């Protein structure tokens, strides 16, 4: 019997054959919806997971909780799962252990960033602080060196543009590329021209973060493909969509006294529709 390809190997094949579009999921059921909708990968966003637990995106969740959320999602989907592990849960040694742990639960890739964890926040907000470029290089090298599966994908994100400007963002991106990162993620670029210019500066595959309410302009997946971005994230849309619909539905149910109007308007999945996405235990 042929050996089954690892999740990382499948993600690498997708990256080689064309653009990978990933949508965020904060619980396994939403991951099933992402997969069914035809996305190439599921993205477990630190912001989406933190917000779903009623916490801000400030690196407050312990690694064990993110690891369990990853396993729960991996267990119900066939597409690769990419995990935002924020600053890696420690220095080089902690980051190396993170690589081993997330590979072992079936993730295809992890994404680490160069923010200082003491001031961790969403990449599209002000007030970020960075660790030194050299320290982040050490983390990337540790992550690469810790792989037991060479196909496991290491994504290195830099938040330098908003903190120290364009030149530092490019310098850091090149340093992380040289350290062995498989994909480079320049966060919070503010113009299409910056996305194009960053593509010209680097050889590694690039990731674009197409989040709503952020600093980046509205570009479509096809537009990102044309300018050479191999991976596009839509990280928190599912959580924000669900949050608004749930809030509005609860207000309506409270106003009317029951959920009859929600059912009549087709706003609820029925039992059969829900059952279609359920995966039995092995």
C-alpha positions as CSV (number, residue, x, y, z in Angstrom):
1,X,0.0,0.0,0.0
2,X,1.4,3.4,-0.9
3,X,2.3,5.7,2.0
4,X,-0.2,8.5,2.5
5,X,1.2,11.9,1.7
6,X,1.5,14.2,4.7
7,X,-0.6,17.3,5.1
8,X,2.5,19.4,4.4
9,X,3.3,17.5,1.2
10,X,-0.3,18.1,0.0
11,X,0.0,21.8,0.7
12,X,3.3,22.0,-1.1
13,X,1.8,20.3,-4.1
14,X,-1.0,22.8,-4.2
15,X,1.4,25.7,-4.0
16,X,3.4,24.3,-6.9
17,X,0.4,23.7,-9.1
18,X,-1.4,27.0,-8.4
19,X,-2.6,29.6,-5.9
20,X,-3.9,28.3,-2.5
21,X,-6.9,30.1,-1.1
22,X,-7.5,29.5,2.6
23,X,-10.5,30.6,4.7
24,X,-10.5,30.9,8.4
25,X,-12.4,28.5,10.7
26,X,-12.7,28.8,14.5
27,X,-14.5,25.5,15.2
28,X,-14.5,22.2,13.4
29,X,-18.1,22.6,12.0
30,X,-17.0,25.9,10.3
31,X,-14.0,24.1,8.9
32,X,-16.3,21.6,7.3
33,X,-18.2,24.5,5.7
34,X,-14.9,26.0,4.4
35,X,-14.0,22.7,2.9
36,X,-17.4,22.2,1.3
37,X,-17.3,25.7,-0.2
38,X,-14.3,24.7,-2.2
39,X,-11.4,26.4,-0.4
40,X,-8.0,24.8,-0.8
41,X,-7.1,25.0,2.9
42,X,-8.5,25.8,6.3
43,X,-6.8,28.6,8.3
44,X,-6.9,28.5,12.1
45,X,-6.5,32.2,12.9
46,X,-5.2,33.3,16.3
47,X,-7.7,36.2,16.2
48,X,-10.6,34.0,15.2
49,X,-9.9,31.5,17.9
50,X,-9.2,34.0,20.6
51,X,-12.3,36.1,19.7
52,X,-14.5,32.9,19.7
53,X,-13.4,32.3,23.2
54,X,-14.3,35.8,24.3
55,X,-10.6,37.0,24.4
56,X,-8.7,39.7,22.5
57,X,-6.1,38.8,19.9
58,X,-3.2,39.4,22.3
59,X,-1.4,36.1,22.4
60,X,-3.3,35.1,25.6
61,X,-4.2,31.5,24.6
62,X,-1.9,28.8,25.8
63,X,-0.3,26.5,23.2
64,X,-2.3,23.5,24.5
65,X,-5.6,25.2,23.7
66,X,-4.5,26.1,20.1
67,X,-3.1,22.6,19.7
68,X,-6.4,21.0,20.7
69,X,-8.3,23.3,18.4
70,X,-6.0,22.3,15.6
71,X,-6.4,18.6,16.2
72,X,-10.2,19.0,16.4
73,X,-10.3,20.7,13.0
74,X,-7.7,18.3,11.4
75,X,-9.9,15.4,12.5
76,X,-12.9,16.5,10.4
77,X,-11.4,17.9,7.1
78,X,-9.3,16.5,4.3
79,X,-7.9,19.8,3.1
80,X,-4.6,21.1,4.7
81,X,-4.8,23.1,7.9
82,X,-2.6,26.1,8.3
83,X,-2.2,27.3,11.9
84,X,-1.4,30.8,13.2
85,X,0.8,30.1,16.3
86,X,1.5,33.9,16.8
87,X,5.1,34.3,18.1
88,X,5.8,30.6,18.3
89,X,5.2,30.1,22.0
90,X,8.6,30.9,23.2
91,X,12.1,31.5,21.8
92,X,13.9,29.2,19.4
93,X,13.5,26.2,21.6
94,X,9.9,26.8,22.2
95,X,9.3,27.4,18.5
96,X,11.0,24.2,17.7
97,X,8.7,22.3,20.1
98,X,5.7,24.0,18.6
99,X,6.7,22.7,15.1
100,X,6.9,19.2,16.4
101,X,3.6,19.3,18.3
102,X,1.6,20.8,15.5
103,X,3.0,18.5,12.9
104,X,2.1,15.5,15.2
105,X,-1.6,16.5,15.3
106,X,-1.7,16.7,11.5
107,X,-1.3,20.4,10.6
108,X,0.2,21.2,7.2
109,X,1.9,24.5,8.2
110,X,2.5,26.9,11.0
111,X,2.8,30.7,10.8
112,X,5.1,32.5,13.2
113,X,5.6,36.3,13.4
114,X,8.2,38.8,14.6
115,X,6.1,40.7,17.1
116,X,7.3,41.0,20.6
117,X,4.8,38.8,22.6
118,X,4.6,41.3,25.4
119,X,2.8,43.7,23.1
120,X,1.1,41.2,20.8
121,X,-1.9,42.4,18.8
122,X,-3.6,42.1,15.5
123,X,-1.3,42.9,12.6
124,X,-3.6,45.7,11.3
125,X,-3.7,47.6,14.6
126,X,-1.3,50.2,15.9
127,X,1.1,49.8,18.9
128,X,3.0,46.8,17.7
129,X,6.6,46.0,18.9
130,X,9.1,43.7,17.2
131,X,11.8,41.4,18.4
132,X,15.1,41.9,16.6
133,X,15.6,40.5,13.1
134,X,18.3,38.2,14.4
135,X,16.1,36.8,17.1
136,X,13.4,36.0,14.6
137,X,15.9,34.5,12.2
138,X,16.9,32.2,15.1
139,X,13.3,31.2,15.5
140,X,12.9,30.5,11.8
141,X,16.1,28.4,11.8
142,X,14.9,26.5,14.9
143,X,11.5,25.8,13.2
144,X,13.1,24.6,10.0
145,X,15.6,22.4,12.0
146,X,12.9,20.9,14.1
147,X,11.0,19.3,11.2
148,X,10.8,15.6,11.2
149,X,8.8,15.8,8.0
150,X,10.7,18.1,5.5
151,X,7.4,18.8,3.8
152,X,5.9,20.6,6.8
153,X,5.5,24.2,5.8
154,X,7.0,27.1,7.8
155,X,5.5,30.5,7.2
156,X,7.3,33.6,8.5
157,X,5.4,36.8,9.0
158,X,6.9,40.2,9.4
159,X,5.0,43.1,10.9
160,X,7.8,45.5,10.2
161,X,6.1,47.8,7.7
162,X,3.8,49.4,10.3
163,X,6.6,49.6,12.9
164,X,9.8,50.5,11.1
165,X,8.8,51.1,7.5
166,X,9.3,49.6,4.1
167,X,13.0,49.1,4.0
168,X,13.0,47.2,7.3
169,X,10.1,45.1,6.1
170,X,12.0,44.1,3.0
171,X,15.2,43.4,4.9
172,X,13.4,41.2,7.4
173,X,11.5,39.3,4.7
174,X,14.8,38.6,2.9
175,X,16.4,37.5,6.2
176,X,13.6,35.1,7.0
177,X,13.7,33.7,3.5
178,X,17.4,33.1,3.8
179,X,16.8,31.4,7.2
180,X,14.7,28.8,5.4
181,X,11.1,29.9,5.7
182,X,9.0,28.3,3.0
183,X,6.6,31.1,2.6
184,X,7.0,34.8,3.5
185,X,4.0,36.8,4.9
186,X,4.4,40.6,4.7
187,X,1.7,41.8,7.0
188,X,-0.5,44.9,6.6
189,X,0.7,46.2,3.3
190,X,-1.3,49.3,2.4
191,X,-1.2,49.5,-1.4
192,X,-1.3,47.3,-4.4
193,X,2.1,48.7,-5.4
194,X,3.6,47.5,-2.1
195,X,2.3,44.0,-2.8
196,X,3.9,44.1,-6.3
197,X,7.2,45.6,-5.0
198,X,7.5,42.9,-2.3
199,X,7.0,40.2,-4.9
200,X,9.9,41.7,-6.9
201,X,12.2,41.6,-3.8
202,X,11.8,37.9,-2.9
203,X,12.1,34.5,-4.5
204,X,10.1,32.5,-1.9
205,X,6.3,32.1,-2.2
206,X,4.4,35.0,-0.7
207,X,1.2,35.1,1.4
208,X,-1.3,37.9,1.2
209,X,-3.7,38.5,4.1
210,X,-7.0,39.7,2.8
211,X,-8.7,40.6,6.0
212,X,-11.6,42.9,6.3
213,X,-11.4,46.2,8.4
214,X,-7.6,46.2,7.9
215,X,-5.0,48.3,6.2
216,X,-4.7,46.4,3.0
217,X,-6.7,47.4,-0.1
218,X,-9.4,45.2,-1.5
219,X,-7.8,42.9,-4.0
220,X,-9.4,39.7,-5.3
221,X,-7.9,36.3,-5.2
222,X,-7.4,36.5,-9.0
223,X,-5.6,39.9,-8.7
224,X,-3.2,38.4,-6.1
225,X,-2.6,35.5,-8.5
226,X,-1.7,37.9,-11.3
227,X,0.9,39.7,-9.1
228,X,2.4,36.5,-8.0
229,X,1.0,35.7,-4.5
230,X,0.9,31.9,-3.9
231,X,-1.3,31.9,-0.9
232,X,-4.2,34.2,0.1
233,X,-5.8,34.2,3.6
234,X,-9.4,35.2,4.5
235,X,-8.7,34.7,8.2
236,X,-11.5,36.0,10.4
237,X,-14.5,36.4,8.0
238,X,-16.4,33.3,9.1
239,X,-16.2,34.4,12.8
240,X,-17.4,37.9,12.0
241,X,-20.1,36.7,9.8
242,X,-21.3,34.2,12.4
243,X,-21.1,36.8,15.2
244,X,-23.3,39.3,13.4
245,X,-25.9,36.8,12.3
246,X,-26.1,35.2,15.8
247,X,-26.4,38.6,17.4
248,X,-29.1,39.8,15.0
249,X,-31.0,36.5,15.3
250,X,-31.0,36.6,19.1
251,X,-32.3,40.2,19.1
252,X,-35.1,39.2,16.7
253,X,-36.0,36.1,18.8
254,X,-36.1,38.2,22.0
255,X,-38.3,40.8,20.2
256,X,-40.8,38.3,18.8
257,X,-40.8,35.8,21.7
258,X,-39.7,32.8,19.7
259,X,-37.7,31.8,16.6
260,X,-40.6,31.3,14.2
261,X,-39.7,34.4,12.1
262,X,-36.1,33.1,11.8
263,X,-37.3,29.7,10.5
264,X,-39.8,31.4,8.1
265,X,-37.0,33.6,6.7
266,X,-34.7,30.6,6.1
267,X,-32.1,31.9,8.5
268,X,-31.5,28.6,10.3
269,X,-30.0,25.3,9.1
270,X,-32.3,22.5,9.6
271,X,-31.3,19.1,11.2
272,X,-30.7,17.5,7.8
273,X,-28.5,20.3,6.6
274,X,-26.4,20.1,9.7
275,X,-26.2,16.3,9.6
276,X,-24.7,16.5,6.1
277,X,-21.5,18.1,7.6
278,X,-21.1,15.8,10.6
279,X,-18.2,13.4,10.6
280,X,-18.5,10.2,12.7
281,X,-15.8,9.3,15.2
282,X,-13.2,6.8,13.8
